[in-house]
Amino acid sequence: MKKVYLLFFCWLAIGAVHAQAPHTQGNYELAARFSPEKLKKMIFSTSVDAHWLKKSDRFWYEYETTEGKNWYIVNPATKSKTKLFDNDRLAAEITKVVKDPFDGQHLDISNMKFLEDENTIEFKVKSSQDILKKDWEEIKSKNKNAKDSLEKKTFVFRYNINSQVLTEIEDPEEEAKRLAWANISPDSSKVVFARHHNLYWMDKENFLKAVKDEKDSTIVEHQLTTDGEKDYSYGGSTRGEDNVEEEKNKDKRKRASILWAENSQQFILTRSDAREVKDLWVIHNTRDPRPTLETYKYAMPGEKEQPIAELHHYSFDNETFSKLDVATFKDQTIGLWSKDTPASNRDDDFKPVKWLGDTDYFYFSITSRDLKRIDICRWNIKEGKKEVIVEERSNTYIEIQKPEIFNNGTEMIHWSERDGWGHYYLYGTDGNLKRQLTAGPFHSESVIRVDEKARTLYFTANGREKGEDPYYEHLYKVSINGGAVTLLNPGDYNHSVSMNDKGNFFVNNFSRVNTVPASTLYDNMGRKVMDLETADLSSLFAAGYQFPQPYQVKADDGITDLYGVMYLPFDFDSTKSYPIIQYVYPGPQTEAVNKSFGRSMDRIDRLAQFGFVVVTIGNRGGHPGRSKWYHNYGYGNLRDYGLADKKAAVEQLADRHAFIDKSRVGIHGHSGGGFMSTAAMLVYPDFFKVAVSSAGNHENNIYNRWWSEKHHGVKEIVTPKGDTTFVYQIERNPDLAKNLKGRLLLVTGDVDNNVHPANTIRMANALIKANKRFDFIILPGQRHGFGDMTEYFFWKMGDYYVQHLLGDNTPPPVDMLEIQREKALTK
């Protein structure tokens, strides 16, 4: 009998061990195989970045594959693509000068550009030779114990692609970092900058002195304003500096955000009076030797104290600085537009920032605080008055684009969602509506080029081609005189384009999440001129990579189509059962659903390799690239609006695929996704079981006013006395802390000055008061994106899901072995 009891208890003990054994082990090795550092060695160029030349239709680009990097020049007229130079020959010539060994397959040159003759290129090469930094004397004067401050010597070369002659030149002194403070006029005769919160200017002669030696005592500066002060400055923002850095840099020249007139005799700028806006702080706990404070102005939703926007104009002709009378709405914002920097990439050394307009007018927008009223205006310089061209009004928030002014300033192309879809309208600049240029249930996205001579608008749009994912963008053209819209780059892919200034050729880059990216050259009639490149993903596929799967489901209303992507483990077995994780971002300004092949895989492809099905899906109220109804669905309900659609998507996918276990549902998001993933755990606590929520704006009442009031709404109230006040109320995640049932990991950086750490700390506070178990990680010294701790965060996230979704309770080693191996490989 004793033997029977002994066997019985042994059987119970063995059963208990089996019951506690992990259901599935996390596949750390497979996740480690696709780290960002390893992906750099497997994914090279995926698109052609066309640098169009000025004097012809030619363009150049660089493209890298597993064979190395090459530089090409393309002539559309002859349908030819040739190498800019012989890599081996150029490497040999560089080696002779630099004294470091170079070869053609590993040719590392940077900052390449064509010079004006369009036969000579200029580029830089770093050597192994150590030299003292240029600011060594300044460093030494501040810290006598400073060690030698060395940097690698940079060589600058010019190479004639016809004669194949290489020439070393002096390193141009107009380095970007030395010029960062200078706002240079279109004719290069003047430079405007800010110092001590006021505006100054200097002429070209003195500017060249400053470039050589910024402390030259003979430099003559002319002061334009005297009333600037902290938080009511004419200069740039110090946001991102702690108080120590701000004090250290207070005497330096800073860039002034001015826009120039074409004739260089006038400029405009906006000035913000933020003196009454309340302060916010983060503490740099890891600074040496003492923690430091970072103080900055931060306007929160519903608060009375908001920045006051002003518009200023200066004329060098009559030396007058004027504050312009543009007051329209309380707490209004003023938007200034600059003239087009060509959408095509060109090798211009200097691109002056000019105002939209001419010497008689400049154009700007005025937006009410509740964003339900926007006026498109111009300032009549001769008469000194504001002229309203277009008034946009809506019961929800309004969005606009920069108008296109053409035909000697008499016509304007204006973008509006007034009929429920984003479309283009032709106006006279006198405010007269001439015609609607695009119409129908699709979204016009952006102007690529306006061909004034042919009176043709080239623009991108999505949702027009039947049978495609409505998010896929294409290039179209339409006559400004009216007529049908013409598709220029067909194909069931997401397309991005680069068009030359004349608008007669464009480079078309295209892919889906499940295709190899490719690039072609087209003319403006939609005819393919030639193929350019197909990305080399051979090393990626050799490592075991497999494309994800796009899918389509219905929203919670059973009507609206939603589009997503499913990422499976690369060792996927359809006979097994997998937990599912949703990677979420609620929008409303975008959705975290890839449409093209991309390099960023941490939260999707790579996370799946631990042993999960990872999915992304859009939701009503998300992406602005659909109807305004879709985009504004969550207006007034910023916490809960997307959650039902996320839940419905998982349910439909589980019904379709037996390998999805909907009893084990995880969710992850960052920023707005951190907010949404926690909300999902609290609104549907029996459905979502595990969340990793990073940098979440859990209390949008303490997030920034512009985003929160825009997407949730703020009520403007005019009292009987004529005073205007604003009322803001919103649901917060901490209000539902008592609902938590599953496992929740909260993560934040301690110096996040975008989504303040208080958002996560308040969420933690509410959970503690509700007597809930949860986990909390603070990443020291990290801003909103987690910086150099991103990899650490990834593995902690992986650990959390492996333990709580896979049931793998095997304690991982204390050391992050995967990161250690990665660092060893990159040294």
Beta strands, then each sheet from edge to edge (+ up, - down):
strand 1: 51-52
strand 2: 59-65
strand 3: 68-75
strand 4: 80-83
strand 5: 110-114
strand 6: 120-132
strand 7: 150-160
strand 8: 165-169
strand 9: 183-184
strand 10: 190-195
strand 11: 198-203
strand 12: 222-223
strand 13: 259-260
strand 14: 266-273
strand 15: 279-284
strand 16: 292-297
strand 17: 308-315
strand 18: 320-323
strand 19: 333-336
strand 20: 361-367
strand 21: 373-380
strand 22: 385-393
strand 23: 404-406
strand 24: 411-416
strand 25: 423-428
strand 26: 433-436
strand 27: 443-451
strand 28: 456-462
strand 29: 473-479
strand 30: 486-487
strand 31: 494-499
strand 32: 505-511
strand 33: 518-523
strand 34: 528-534
strand 35: 549-554
strand 36: 561-567
strand 37: 578-583
strand 38: 613-617
strand 39: 660-670
strand 40: 690-694
strand 41: 715-718
strand 42: 724-727
strand 43: 743-749
strand 44: 775-779
sheet 1: 1+ 2- 3+ 4-
sheet 2: 5+ 6- 7+ 8-
sheet 3: 9+ 10- 11+ 12-
sheet 4: 13+ 14- 17+ 18-
sheet 5: 15+ 16-
sheet 6: 19+ 20- 21+ 22-
sheet 7: 23+ 24- 25+ 26-
sheet 8: 27+ 28- 29+ 30-
sheet 9: 31+ 32- 33+ 34-
sheet 10: 35+ 36- 38+ 37+ 39+ 40+ 43+ 44+
sheet 11: 41+ 42-
end
